[in-house]
Amino acid sequence: MNRIVGIRFQEAGKVYHFVSTDDAIAIGDYVIVDTVQGREMGKVVQVLPPDKRPASKQRRKYKKIKKRATLEDMISRESLRQQEPEVLDFTCALVRELGLSIKIARVEFKYDGSKLTVYYDGEKGGALGKLRGRLASTYQTKVNLQSVGPRDVAKMIGGCGACGLTERCCSAFLVQFEPISIRMAKAQDLPLVPAEIAGMCGRLRCCLAYEYEFYKEAGKGLPKLGKQIKTVHGSGRVVERNILEGTITLATEDSRIVIPAEDLRVKKDDSKPPPIAGGCGNCPRREGTAPHK
């Protein structure tokens, strides 16, 4: 019975599904498949159980795995991987020599050496033709220049994150980048300065989305920072919110008061007299008005 397996071509990369006719192929195996970029080697990271398999109409769209990677394929791939740091240095030197305004993120050989892909961020157009030509003549292979965005550059380069983690989230486990907006930082009361909310890519940090929904719900009962409010403890301006503890800090004329969320409602004024019943004894009427018949 044909199985659907998930394959990754890069660490923390997107998972693509293929049909496997070999029941012996398991998670961790390397296989050769045909893609829109040509024949590639990928790692099996997922085997879909029968109850998770897509409908037969969808399965027909999946390509079949060509074969399991041989020992020669693995040796070739590893040998080329070891050359990539040197190729990266040479490519960066060429960029400076040619005066190109681009940033090289990574270079990557196909497993059999038939193609070299250069991932970069920056200008596009004919100016890159000289770079492609020099690389092709030097390494005697087809060269593909692939433009990527700042977040992809940070993912490929790796390194520690702005938070201090030894490996950035994008390099460690993020498969794709979700839209991040400034409202996510506002909901978490983070300082709206780049040093606090921007990642190493210069864009808003991906981690702003991790707890956004929680903070958005938990902060609904708390007034916004800077708002003038009245409470049972007095009137003042909200200068701090602790969403996790459910408290605010209120700055009054004399001091600062920490107030829990349950005390934020202004007590109703009970000094007003209750409404006077009408002549029928059922309907209320205002004081000073005649009862109705």
Residue frames as qw, qx, qy, qz and C-alpha x, y, z in Angstrom:
[[0.000, 0.886, 0.463, 0.000, 0.00, 0.00, 0.00],
 [0.385, 0.532, -0.033, 0.754, 1.37, 3.43, -0.96],
 [0.434, -0.648, -0.412, 0.471, 2.19, 5.72, 1.93],
 [0.165, 0.902, 0.061, 0.394, 2.35, 9.52, 2.18],
 [0.704, -0.335, -0.201, 0.593, 5.61, 10.75, 3.69],
 [0.002, 0.999, 0.031, -0.028, 6.79, 14.26, 4.58],
 [0.790, 0.117, 0.021, 0.601, 10.23, 15.36, 3.38],
 [0.151, -0.949, 0.039, 0.273, 12.40, 18.33, 4.31],
 [0.743, 0.530, -0.038, 0.408, 15.17, 19.65, 2.10],
 [0.221, 0.562, -0.367, 0.708, 16.59, 22.03, 4.71],
 [0.320, -0.236, -0.733, 0.552, 16.80, 22.08, 8.50],
 [0.088, 0.523, 0.485, -0.695, 13.64, 23.67, 9.95],
 [0.135, 0.127, -0.498, -0.847, 12.35, 23.94, 6.40],
 [0.690, 0.114, 0.047, -0.714, 8.89, 23.39, 5.02],
 [0.478, -0.050, 0.876, -0.025, 7.62, 19.82, 4.83],
 [0.522, 0.330, -0.415, -0.668, 6.63, 18.57, 1.37],
 [0.750, -0.020, 0.593, -0.292, 4.62, 15.39, 0.84],
 [0.363, 0.414, -0.723, -0.418, 5.43, 12.57, -1.55],
 [0.941, -0.037, 0.000, -0.337, 4.14, 9.07, -2.26],
 [0.131, -0.539, 0.832, -0.011, 6.35, 6.19, -1.11],
 [0.880, 0.115, -0.310, -0.341, 5.97, 2.75, -2.68],
 [0.553, 0.257, -0.714, 0.345, 8.75, 1.35, -0.48],
 [0.680, -0.648, -0.265, -0.219, 7.39, 0.20, 2.88],
 [0.790, -0.200, -0.253, 0.522, 10.93, 0.08, 4.28],
 [0.236, 0.495, -0.061, 0.834, 11.44, 3.85, 4.01],
 [0.488, -0.657, -0.521, 0.241, 11.23, 5.32, 7.51],
 [0.130, -0.988, -0.004, -0.079, 11.71, 8.61, 9.33],
 [0.493, -0.708, 0.408, 0.300, 15.36, 9.68, 9.16],
 [0.714, 0.157, 0.537, 0.421, 16.04, 8.13, 5.75],
 [0.061, 0.590, -0.265, -0.760, 17.33, 10.22, 2.85],
 [0.621, 0.439, 0.645, 0.081, 15.57, 9.90, -0.50],
 [0.151, -0.154, 0.439, 0.872, 15.80, 11.30, -4.03],
 [0.327, 0.664, 0.634, -0.226, 12.73, 13.07, -5.45],
 [0.293, 0.385, 0.411, 0.773, 11.79, 15.26, -8.41],
 [0.070, -0.701, -0.410, 0.579, 10.83, 18.87, -7.59],
 [0.385, 0.901, 0.200, -0.002, 10.20, 22.07, -9.53],
 [0.103, -0.883, 0.429, 0.159, 13.89, 22.83, -8.96],
 [0.552, 0.471, -0.683, -0.082, 14.95, 19.49, -10.43],
 [0.847, -0.180, -0.496, 0.060, 16.05, 16.30, -8.72],
 [0.155, -0.700, 0.419, -0.558, 16.82, 16.84, -5.02],
 [0.528, -0.069, -0.798, 0.282, 17.78, 14.89, -1.92],
 [0.419, -0.563, 0.090, -0.707, 15.58, 15.24, 1.15],
 [0.072, 0.136, -0.885, 0.439, 15.16, 13.75, 4.60],
 [0.490, -0.449, -0.659, -0.353, 12.02, 11.85, 5.61],
 [0.010, -0.202, 0.532, -0.822, 10.63, 13.54, 8.73],
 [0.556, 0.091, 0.388, -0.730, 7.04, 12.32, 8.72],
 [0.126, -0.093, -0.930, -0.333, 4.96, 9.28, 7.77],
 [0.498, -0.141, 0.033, -0.855, 1.24, 10.04, 7.69],
 [0.316, 0.067, 0.908, -0.267, -0.94, 7.45, 9.48],
 [0.084, 0.347, 0.835, 0.419, -3.87, 6.03, 7.48],
 [0.050, -0.775, -0.607, 0.168, -6.44, 8.24, 9.26],
 [0.131, -0.762, 0.029, 0.634, -4.45, 11.40, 8.37],
 [0.391, 0.022, 0.641, 0.659, -3.98, 10.63, 4.70],
 [0.305, 0.360, -0.052, -0.880, -5.61, 13.09, 2.26],
 [0.772, 0.397, 0.336, -0.364, -8.38, 12.06, -0.12],
 [0.751, 0.106, 0.532, 0.376, -7.43, 10.02, -3.16],
 [0.422, 0.849, 0.221, 0.231, -7.96, 13.04, -5.44],
 [0.172, -0.945, 0.277, -0.007, -5.40, 15.02, -3.44],
 [0.724, -0.394, 0.517, 0.231, -2.96, 12.08, -3.31],
 [0.754, 0.474, 0.355, 0.283, -2.84, 11.96, -7.09],
 [0.202, 0.963, -0.094, 0.155, -1.17, 15.39, -7.05],
 [0.522, -0.718, 0.448, 0.102, 1.78, 14.07, -5.02],
 [0.568, 0.595, -0.563, -0.088, 4.89, 12.88, -6.87],
 [0.972, -0.205, -0.110, 0.042, 6.47, 9.54, -6.11],
 [0.435, -0.739, 0.479, 0.186, 9.81, 9.11, -4.40],
 [0.621, 0.600, -0.471, -0.181, 12.34, 8.09, -7.05],
 [0.818, 0.075, -0.525, 0.223, 14.61, 6.05, -4.84],
 [0.665, -0.720, -0.034, 0.195, 16.35, 5.82, -1.50],
 [0.158, 0.902, -0.401, 0.023, 19.61, 7.78, -1.44],
 [0.929, 0.122, -0.268, 0.225, 22.63, 5.52, -1.97],
 [0.686, -0.545, 0.002, 0.482, 25.88, 5.59, -0.04],
 [0.500, 0.180, 0.279, 0.800, 27.52, 7.33, -3.01],
 [0.060, -0.774, -0.349, -0.524, 24.80, 10.01, -2.94],
 [0.564, -0.806, -0.163, 0.073, 25.38, 10.61, 0.77],
 [0.690, -0.292, 0.127, 0.650, 29.16, 10.81, 0.39],
 [0.335, 0.439, 0.336, 0.763, 28.83, 13.27, -2.52],
 [0.253, -0.848, -0.313, -0.346, 26.41, 15.42, -0.56],
 [0.650, -0.704, -0.067, 0.278, 28.64, 15.52, 2.53],
 [0.642, -0.034, 0.211, 0.736, 31.74, 16.32, 0.47],
 [0.158, 0.594, 0.329, 0.717, 30.00, 19.25, -1.21],
 [0.439, -0.848, -0.278, -0.106, 28.64, 20.49, 2.15],
 [0.690, -0.496, 0.008, 0.527, 32.18, 20.75, 3.46],
 [0.461, 0.200, 0.288, 0.815, 33.14, 22.96, 0.50],
 [0.018, -0.823, -0.485, -0.295, 30.29, 25.44, 1.04],
 [0.389, -0.832, -0.107, 0.382, 32.01, 27.68, 3.67],
 [0.455, -0.277, 0.396, 0.748, 34.92, 28.26, 1.27],
 [0.205, 0.474, 0.626, 0.585, 32.51, 28.94, -1.60],
 [0.185, -0.888, -0.419, 0.044, 30.60, 31.38, 0.61],
 [0.414, -0.673, 0.107, 0.604, 33.80, 33.34, 1.37],
 [0.368, 0.004, 0.558, 0.744, 34.70, 33.42, -2.32],
 [0.074, 0.681, 0.632, 0.362, 31.20, 34.62, -3.27],
 [0.269, -0.891, -0.250, 0.268, 31.27, 37.42, -0.68],
 [0.425, -0.455, 0.311, 0.718, 34.67, 38.52, -2.01],
 [0.274, 0.306, 0.649, 0.640, 33.26, 38.59, -5.54],
 [0.066, -0.846, -0.524, -0.066, 30.33, 40.73, -4.38],
 [0.325, -0.809, 0.006, 0.489, 32.73, 43.30, -2.93],
 [0.420, -0.196, 0.520, 0.718, 34.94, 43.19, -6.03],
 [0.155, 0.453, 0.678, 0.557, 31.97, 43.75, -8.36],
 [0.061, -0.028, 0.186, -0.980, 30.51, 46.48, -6.12],
 [0.393, -0.396, -0.703, -0.440, 27.15, 44.77, -5.74],
 [0.308, -0.323, 0.374, -0.813, 24.69, 45.97, -3.10],
 [0.826, -0.196, -0.403, -0.342, 23.60, 42.55, -1.92],
 [0.413, -0.525, 0.655, -0.354, 24.00, 40.44, 1.21],
 [0.591, 0.166, -0.770, -0.173, 24.89, 36.78, 0.75],
 [0.722, -0.422, 0.253, -0.486, 23.00, 34.56, 3.19],
 [0.720, -0.238, 0.651, 0.002, 24.12, 31.08, 2.14],
 [0.449, 0.457, -0.630, -0.439, 25.43, 29.00, -0.73],
 [0.737, -0.075, 0.608, -0.284, 24.20, 25.45, -1.28],
 [0.166, 0.317, -0.822, -0.444, 25.28, 22.72, -3.69],
 [0.877, 0.014, -0.137, -0.461, 22.81, 20.17, -5.02],
 [0.823, -0.385, 0.414, -0.052, 23.67, 16.72, -3.69],
 [0.870, 0.209, 0.314, 0.316, 25.32, 15.69, -6.96],
 [0.389, -0.454, 0.218, 0.771, 27.08, 19.01, -7.62],
 [0.356, 0.454, 0.623, 0.529, 25.00, 19.79, -10.73],
 [0.030, -0.811, -0.267, -0.520, 23.85, 23.15, -9.37],
 [0.377, -0.140, -0.442, 0.802, 25.00, 25.83, -6.94],
 [0.156, -0.818, -0.462, -0.306, 22.29, 28.02, -5.36],
 [0.312, 0.068, -0.309, 0.896, 23.27, 31.39, -3.90],
 [0.223, -0.784, -0.579, -0.016, 20.72, 32.92, -1.52],
 [0.331, 0.060, -0.096, 0.937, 20.97, 36.69, -1.25],
 [0.026, -0.828, -0.505, 0.243, 19.10, 39.80, -0.13],
 [0.195, -0.545, 0.162, 0.799, 19.35, 43.01, -2.11],
 [0.367, 0.555, -0.237, -0.708, 19.23, 44.36, -5.64],
 [0.741, 0.253, 0.620, 0.062, 18.00, 42.36, -8.61],
 [0.481, 0.830, -0.036, -0.278, 18.64, 42.67, -12.32],
 [0.803, 0.549, -0.168, 0.159, 21.38, 42.42, -14.89],
 [0.030, -0.812, 0.515, -0.273, 24.12, 43.54, -12.51],
 [0.732, -0.369, 0.545, -0.177, 24.08, 40.05, -11.01],
 [0.893, 0.438, -0.074, -0.072, 24.94, 38.43, -14.34],
 [0.351, 0.694, -0.576, 0.253, 28.68, 38.95, -13.78],
 [0.449, -0.440, 0.669, -0.396, 28.46, 37.26, -10.39],
 [0.910, 0.127, 0.299, -0.255, 26.64, 34.28, -11.87],
 [0.749, 0.609, -0.259, 0.038, 29.15, 34.00, -14.71],
 [0.095, 0.673, -0.665, 0.309, 32.21, 34.13, -12.45],
 [0.617, -0.284, 0.633, -0.371, 30.80, 31.49, -10.11],
 [0.919, 0.302, 0.148, -0.206, 29.78, 29.20, -12.98],
 [0.630, 0.651, -0.402, 0.132, 33.23, 29.36, -14.59],
 [0.123, -0.617, 0.682, -0.373, 35.01, 28.83, -11.25],
 [0.531, -0.167, 0.752, -0.352, 33.02, 25.81, -10.08],
 [0.199, 0.141, -0.832, -0.498, 31.95, 24.43, -13.47],
 [0.030, 0.404, 0.899, -0.167, 28.31, 24.08, -12.53],
 [0.095, -0.657, -0.482, -0.571, 24.96, 25.74, -13.08],
 [0.187, -0.103, -0.472, 0.855, 24.45, 28.74, -10.76],
 [0.207, -0.697, -0.595, -0.341, 21.07, 29.86, -9.46],
 [0.110, 0.140, -0.345, 0.921, 20.80, 33.24, -7.69],
 [0.334, -0.580, -0.731, -0.137, 17.83, 33.09, -5.32],
 [0.071, -0.455, 0.170, -0.871, 16.51, 36.32, -3.78],
 [0.480, -0.475, -0.719, 0.162, 15.24, 36.02, -0.18],
 [0.231, -0.858, -0.123, -0.441, 13.94, 38.45, 2.45],
 [0.019, -0.654, 0.540, -0.530, 15.62, 39.70, 5.65],
 [0.766, -0.344, 0.369, -0.398, 13.89, 37.07, 7.80],
 [0.974, 0.218, -0.051, 0.035, 15.10, 34.28, 5.53],
 [0.439, 0.657, -0.450, 0.415, 18.62, 35.70, 5.73],
 [0.364, -0.568, 0.534, -0.509, 18.52, 35.60, 9.54],
 [0.939, -0.087, 0.209, -0.259, 17.18, 32.03, 9.42],
 [0.879, 0.404, -0.184, 0.172, 19.97, 30.87, 7.10],
 [0.261, 0.671, -0.492, 0.489, 22.82, 32.66, 8.88],
 [0.751, -0.382, -0.521, 0.133, 21.70, 31.45, 12.30],
 [0.254, 0.327, -0.420, 0.807, 23.34, 32.54, 15.53],
 [0.146, -0.361, -0.730, 0.562, 21.91, 33.68, 18.85],
 [0.022, -0.747, -0.564, -0.352, 18.67, 35.61, 19.12],
 [0.002, -0.619, 0.112, -0.777, 18.08, 39.11, 20.45],
 [0.720, -0.588, -0.059, -0.364, 16.59, 37.49, 23.58],
 [0.271, -0.664, 0.677, -0.162, 19.85, 35.68, 24.35],
 [0.936, 0.039, 0.330, -0.116, 18.89, 32.16, 23.19],
 [0.424, -0.454, 0.636, 0.458, 21.85, 30.38, 21.62],
 [0.206, 0.156, 0.791, 0.555, 19.79, 29.58, 18.50],
 [0.321, 0.114, -0.041, -0.939, 17.18, 31.79, 16.89],
 [0.626, 0.256, 0.595, -0.435, 13.61, 30.51, 16.72],
 [0.652, 0.617, -0.150, -0.415, 13.62, 30.86, 12.93],
 [0.339, 0.538, -0.768, -0.073, 16.69, 28.64, 12.62],
 [0.225, -0.204, 0.889, -0.343, 15.61, 26.14, 15.28],
 [0.264, 0.285, 0.910, -0.142, 12.00, 25.28, 14.52],
 [0.405, 0.595, 0.207, -0.663, 9.97, 27.91, 12.63],
 [0.572, 0.246, 0.705, 0.338, 8.86, 26.38, 9.34],
 [0.232, 0.610, 0.414, 0.635, 7.26, 29.53, 7.94],
 [0.151, -0.050, -0.281, 0.947, 6.99, 33.17, 8.95],
 [0.033, -0.712, -0.701, 0.035, 3.64, 34.38, 10.27],
 [0.100, 0.722, 0.136, 0.671, 2.52, 38.02, 9.86],
 [0.469, -0.412, -0.467, 0.626, 3.65, 40.11, 12.84],
 [0.039, 0.778, 0.260, 0.571, 2.15, 43.53, 13.63],
 [0.128, 0.369, -0.418, 0.820, 2.82, 46.32, 16.09],
 [0.639, -0.441, -0.054, -0.628, -0.51, 45.67, 17.82],
 [0.881, -0.149, -0.437, 0.106, 0.97, 42.44, 19.18],
 [0.463, 0.147, -0.430, 0.761, 3.63, 44.44, 21.02],
 [0.264, -0.395, 0.088, -0.876, 1.05, 46.94, 22.26],
 [0.793, -0.359, -0.318, -0.376, -1.17, 44.19, 23.66],
 [0.841, -0.190, -0.379, 0.336, 1.78, 42.95, 25.74],
 [0.291, -0.956, -0.002, 0.048, 2.74, 46.45, 26.96],
 [0.792, -0.068, 0.144, 0.589, 6.20, 46.18, 25.41],
 [0.119, -0.712, 0.111, 0.683, 8.26, 49.33, 24.79],
 [0.689, 0.664, 0.289, 0.024, 7.70, 50.40, 21.20],
 [0.009, -0.845, 0.469, 0.258, 11.40, 50.85, 20.43],
 [0.762, 0.448, -0.443, -0.150, 13.33, 48.74, 17.89],
 [0.152, 0.479, -0.808, 0.307, 15.85, 47.48, 20.43],
 [0.443, -0.104, 0.709, -0.539, 13.06, 45.83, 22.42],
 [0.743, 0.322, 0.434, -0.396, 10.76, 44.44, 19.73],
 [0.634, 0.651, -0.342, -0.240, 12.96, 43.92, 16.64],
 [0.950, -0.151, 0.227, 0.151, 14.88, 40.74, 15.92],
 [0.502, -0.439, 0.456, 0.589, 18.31, 40.29, 14.39],
 [0.437, 0.413, 0.630, 0.490, 16.69, 40.55, 10.95],
 [0.042, -0.028, 0.034, 0.998, 15.56, 44.11, 11.71],
 [0.444, -0.353, -0.522, -0.637, 11.89, 43.11, 11.55],
 [0.617, -0.451, 0.251, -0.594, 9.42, 42.64, 14.40],
 [0.131, -0.321, 0.925, -0.156, 10.29, 39.56, 16.45],
 [0.524, -0.105, -0.743, -0.403, 8.45, 36.37, 15.54],
 [0.307, -0.207, -0.832, 0.413, 8.00, 35.60, 19.25],
 [0.244, 0.018, 0.195, -0.950, 5.57, 38.53, 19.58],
 [0.641, -0.060, -0.434, -0.631, 2.94, 36.17, 18.20],
 [0.384, 0.020, -0.904, 0.186, 3.55, 33.38, 20.72],
 [0.159, -0.382, -0.744, 0.525, 1.59, 34.88, 23.63],
 [0.113, -0.105, -0.185, -0.971, -0.38, 37.55, 21.80],
 [0.502, -0.396, -0.599, -0.482, -3.76, 35.82, 22.07],
 [0.551, -0.425, -0.621, 0.362, -3.30, 35.22, 25.80],
 [0.237, -0.216, -0.218, 0.922, -2.34, 38.84, 26.54],
 [0.214, -0.221, -0.382, -0.871, -5.15, 40.13, 24.36],
 [0.571, -0.481, -0.608, -0.271, -7.73, 38.17, 26.36],
 [0.576, -0.394, -0.506, 0.506, -6.14, 38.66, 29.79],
 [0.237, -0.112, -0.100, 0.960, -5.81, 42.42, 29.30],
 [0.124, -0.534, -0.590, -0.593, -9.44, 43.04, 28.35],
 [0.445, -0.761, -0.472, 0.019, -10.44, 43.95, 31.92],
 [0.522, -0.478, -0.081, 0.702, -7.59, 46.40, 32.41],
 [0.249, 0.942, 0.108, -0.198, -7.57, 50.07, 31.31],
 [0.737, 0.515, -0.037, 0.435, -4.91, 51.20, 28.88],
 [0.583, -0.266, -0.149, 0.753, -1.69, 52.87, 29.95],
 [0.153, 0.071, 0.094, 0.981, -2.01, 56.63, 30.39],
 [0.296, -0.555, -0.583, -0.515, -5.77, 56.57, 30.86],
 [0.172, -0.243, 0.440, -0.847, -7.38, 58.70, 33.59],
 [0.523, -0.328, -0.747, -0.247, -9.77, 56.58, 35.64],
 [0.450, -0.486, 0.314, -0.680, -11.83, 56.68, 38.83],
 [0.593, -0.051, -0.801, 0.064, -11.68, 53.80, 41.29],
 [0.642, -0.688, -0.322, -0.100, -12.78, 53.06, 44.85],
 [0.714, -0.337, -0.121, 0.602, -9.21, 53.93, 45.85],
 [0.093, -0.733, 0.036, 0.673, -9.30, 57.33, 44.19],
 [0.641, 0.756, 0.121, -0.043, -8.72, 58.93, 40.79],
 [0.361, -0.670, 0.487, 0.430, -5.50, 58.92, 38.82],
 [0.575, 0.626, -0.410, -0.330, -3.60, 57.90, 35.72],
 [0.982, -0.056, 0.174, 0.051, -2.65, 54.32, 34.81],
 [0.063, 0.844, -0.519, -0.123, 1.15, 54.22, 34.72],
 [0.042, 0.367, -0.927, -0.059, 1.73, 50.46, 34.74],
 [0.870, -0.019, -0.050, -0.489, -0.16, 47.24, 34.01],
 [0.157, -0.347, 0.924, -0.035, 0.73, 43.74, 35.17],
 [0.707, 0.084, -0.359, -0.604, -1.41, 41.57, 32.96],
 [0.544, 0.077, -0.831, 0.086, -0.12, 38.31, 34.41],
 [0.148, -0.153, -0.741, 0.636, -1.07, 39.34, 37.95],
 [0.104, -0.676, -0.655, -0.321, -4.19, 41.23, 36.84],
 [0.329, -0.734, -0.298, 0.514, -3.24, 44.54, 38.47],
 [0.373, 0.756, 0.106, 0.528, -2.57, 48.15, 37.51],
 [0.453, -0.319, -0.286, 0.782, -0.51, 50.87, 39.11],
 [0.047, 0.870, 0.407, 0.274, -2.46, 54.09, 39.53],
 [0.403, 0.049, -0.197, 0.892, -0.63, 57.40, 39.98],
 [0.177, -0.859, -0.480, -0.017, -2.70, 59.76, 42.16],
 [0.071, 0.914, -0.115, 0.382, -1.81, 63.24, 43.36],
 [0.487, -0.750, 0.393, -0.212, -0.16, 61.87, 46.48],
 [0.489, -0.391, 0.779, 0.040, 1.12, 58.38, 45.70],
 [0.480, 0.248, -0.712, -0.449, 1.06, 55.31, 43.53],
 [0.676, -0.106, 0.551, -0.477, -1.40, 52.53, 44.26],
 [0.145, 0.137, -0.926, -0.320, -1.42, 48.95, 42.97],
 [0.627, 0.104, 0.293, -0.714, -5.02, 47.95, 42.31],
 [0.338, 0.048, 0.928, 0.146, -6.32, 44.46, 41.42],
 [0.123, -0.151, -0.635, -0.748, -8.66, 44.14, 38.44],
 [0.269, -0.542, -0.794, -0.055, -11.67, 43.25, 40.60],
 [0.232, -0.640, -0.386, 0.622, -11.45, 46.64, 42.37],
 [0.213, -0.024, 0.344, 0.914, -11.49, 48.70, 39.20],
 [0.123, -0.605, -0.645, -0.450, -15.24, 49.05, 38.94],
 [0.086, -0.258, 0.263, -0.926, -16.56, 52.24, 40.53],
 [0.001, -0.338, -0.873, 0.352, -19.08, 51.46, 43.22],
 [0.093, -0.611, -0.562, -0.550, -22.63, 52.51, 42.51],
 [0.085, -0.243, 0.317, -0.913, -23.97, 55.51, 44.43],
 [0.307, -0.403, -0.862, 0.016, -26.45, 54.05, 46.94],
 [0.062, -0.266, -0.409, 0.871, -27.34, 57.47, 48.43],
 [0.319, -0.071, -0.368, -0.870, -30.11, 58.14, 45.88],
 [0.557, 0.039, 0.566, -0.607, -33.63, 57.37, 47.20],
 [0.270, 0.142, 0.920, 0.245, -35.36, 54.35, 45.67],
 [0.228, -0.198, -0.468, -0.830, -38.18, 55.02, 43.20],
 [0.396, 0.090, 0.557, -0.725, -41.65, 55.52, 44.70],
 [0.199, 0.266, 0.924, 0.191, -44.31, 53.07, 43.66],
 [0.224, -0.197, -0.362, -0.883, -47.25, 54.33, 41.65],
 [0.577, -0.161, 0.226, -0.769, -50.88, 54.27, 42.72],
 [0.886, 0.047, -0.345, -0.306, -51.28, 50.71, 41.57],
 [0.707, -0.579, 0.402, -0.059, -48.42, 49.68, 43.80],
 [0.901, 0.113, 0.326, 0.262, -46.59, 48.05, 40.92],
 [0.574, 0.641, 0.106, 0.499, -45.22, 50.78, 38.63],
 [0.489, -0.366, -0.181, 0.771, -42.48, 53.16, 39.85],
 [0.190, 0.894, 0.275, 0.300, -42.97, 56.90, 39.58],
 [0.421, 0.346, -0.250, 0.800, -40.73, 59.91, 40.13],
 [0.270, -0.479, -0.551, 0.628, -40.94, 61.86, 43.36],
 [0.072, 0.397, 0.064, -0.913, -43.33, 64.81, 43.09],
 [0.327, 0.011, -0.616, -0.716, -45.53, 63.30, 40.37],
 [0.679, -0.075, 0.278, -0.675, -49.09, 62.21, 40.88],
 [0.401, -0.054, 0.914, 0.028, -49.89, 58.50, 40.90],
 [0.346, 0.068, -0.583, -0.732, -51.67, 57.24, 37.82],
 [0.744, -0.038, 0.261, -0.614, -55.12, 55.65, 37.94]]
